[in-house]
């Protein structure tokens, strides 16, 4: 599955709207591993639900 930012990047490039600054930031993210790193977990809706296990 392509992430939201990767899809946006592709769309911007295809439409000729990607800036040089954006390309540099993407290259930086690719080099430091952030581009392909999994999205960090957060507090989503499921994290807020009481499963009856809380003490």
Backbone as a ProteinNet text record, in pm:
[ID]
protein_1_A
[PRIMARY]
XXXXXXXXXXXXXXXXXXXXXXXXXXXXXXXXXXXXXXXXXXXXXXXXXXXXXXX
[TERTIARY]
83.5	0	88	58.5	133.4	78.2	170.1	127.8	71.9	0.6	-62.8	39.3	151.6	252.2	318.2	336.7	396.1	301.2	172.1	73.1	68.1	75.1	75	199.3	313.4	438.2	426.3	374.3	358	265	154.7	59.2	120.8	193.4	256.9	359.1	437.7	538.1	469.5	365.1	294.8	232.8	188	124.5	223.1	352.1	454.3	449.2	397.3	381.1	481	561.9	659.7	769.8	804.3	910.2	1045.5	1151	1285.4	1303.2	1245.6	1253.5	1189.6	1072.8	1005.6	1088.1	1148.7	1234.7	1353.4	1412.6	1526.3	1483.3	1366.7	1318.7	1288.9	1235.9	1209.8	1341.5	1439.3	1570	1633.1	1619.7	1670.7	1602.4	1471.4	1396.3	1435.9	1461.8	1506.7	1642.1	1731.9	1866.9	1867.7	1780.7	1783.6	1685.2	1614.4	1526.6	1383.2	1352.7	1216.2	1115.9	1161.9	1070.5	1001.4	1075	1020.1	990	1007.5	980.5	830	788.5	645.2	598	474.3	416.6	413.9	459.7	460.6	318.6	304.3	173.7	132	7.9	-42.7	-166.1	-236.1	-359.8	-474.4	-513.9	-627.7	-753.5	-860.6	-989.5	-985.3	-925.5	-921.3	-845.6	-746.3	-669.7	-753.1	-858.8	-940.5	-1056	-1080.8	-1193.2	-1157.1	-1248.3	-1228.6	-1262.5	-1164.3	-1188.5	-1225.9	-1246.2	-1283.2	-1163.9	-1044.5	-923.2	-854.8	-897.6	-833.3	-854.9	-755.5	-766	-746.9
-117.9	0	124.3	214.7	339.6	435.4	496	591.9	719.2	794.5	917.9	1015.5	1032.7	1127.3	1080.4	950.5	898.1	919.1	899.5	921.8	1070.1	1156.1	1300	1340.6	1285.3	1313.4	1275.5	1157.3	1110.8	1203.8	1241.5	1329.8	1466.4	1521.3	1651.6	1644.6	1537.3	1521.3	1508	1426.4	1404.1	1533	1619	1744	1860.2	1831.3	1934.4	2038.6	1999.4	2094.2	2075.7	1970.7	1946.6	2051.2	2109.6	2210.5	2143.9	2216.6	2166.3	2143.1	2231.6	2214.8	2082.3	2051.9	1926.3	1806	1813.6	1703.2	1683.4	1793.5	1782.9	1718.9	1757.2	1700.3	1550.7	1510.4	1369.1	1292.4	1347.9	1282.9	1269.6	1372.7	1369.4	1256.8	1244.6	1139.6	1000.4	987.3	857.4	820.1	917.2	889.8	855.6	920	893.8	784.7	723.3	610.8	647.6	774.8	813.6	786	788.1	771	635.3	532.1	397	344.8	428.1	386.5	374.7	276.4	265.9	388.1	422.9	536.5	503.2	595.5	566.9	548.5	458.4	436.1	556.5	572.6	684.1	639.5	732.3	703	716.3	605.2	602.8	569.4	561.5	532.9	401.8	299.7	170.3	179.5	266.8	282.2	345.1	412.3	484.2	399.5	285	203.1	117.4	106.5	23.2	-120	-207.9	-348	-431.6	-365.1	-435.9	-491.2	-471.8	-525.4	-425.1	-300.5	-196.1	-225.2	-189.2	-213.8	-86.2
0	0	0	-86.3	-94.3	9.7	87	187.6	126	207.2	161.4	103.8	172.6	124.4	-4.6	-18.5	-142.1	-259.3	-235.5	-341.1	-377.6	-277.2	-302	-381.2	-343.7	-415	-561.7	-586.8	-724.8	-802.5	-740.9	-805.5	-837.9	-742.8	-765.2	-878.2	-879.3	-985.9	-1122.5	-1128.3	-1255.6	-1309.5	-1219.8	-1262.1	-1274.3	-1249.2	-1261.1	-1150.4	-1035.7	-925.8	-811.6	-818.3	-711.7	-720.7	-606.1	-601.7	-578.1	-607.4	-579.2	-429.3	-348	-203	-162.3	-217.3	-187.6	-228.7	-344.7	-390.9	-297.2	-251.4	-158.1	-26.3	22.4	149	134	19.8	-6	-12.5	-81.6	-90.5	47.9	128.7	266.2	344.9	330.9	401	352.1	225.1	171.3	229.1	237.7	288.3	436.9	515.5	660	703.7	607.5	637.3	670.3	681.9	717.4	605.1	481.9	367.6	371.9	409.2	411	550.8	651.3	788.5	810.1	889.1	918.3	995.7	974.6	1044.9	1193.7	1277.9	1421.7	1474.1	1570.2	1630.8	1712.6	1727.1	1805.2	1879.9	1927.1	1996.6	1899.1	1845.5	1754.7	1832	1763.2	1826.9	1905.6	1851.2	1919.3	2051.6	2060.8	2183.7	2294.2	2259.3	2356.2	2408.3	2348.7	2388.5	2509.9	2601.9	2719.6	2683.7	2692.7	2658.6	2781.1	2894.7	3016.3	3090.7	3039.9	3101.7	3193.9	3190	3271.1	3419.9	3499.5	3644	3720.7
[MASK]
+++++++++++++++++++++++++++++++++++++++++++++++++++++++

